[in-house]
Amino acid sequence: MPFYTFFLEFAGGTYISQVEAASPKLACVLWAKELNPEPIKGLGQNSKSVLIEEIEADEPVAVRNTSNVWCVSALVRGKLALVTLVQTENGKVETETNKTKGKNPQS
């Protein structure tokens, strides 16, 4: 199943998260429902509900001159929530950072 990386730009902050889903549309809906609003400035539970409704009602638009990149937006409490999603590898790829996590890099 495709893996999507999401970049949310909202109220001066950028927030990154990932989900697995069968399509960009399903990924957007799943992402919005799973989104934790706590670390996002100006986005509480009520605002999250508005975001979910807007995302469910909209279709992601392919970004011109790119492959596997879409965007979708919503207006939440008068602020623009701009969401960019990128279809990445199917599943997780181990990176050098993941390999050394929790290890002392000096040893």
Order of alpha helices (4+ residues) and beta strands (2+ residues): beta-beta-alpha-alpha-beta-beta-beta-alpha
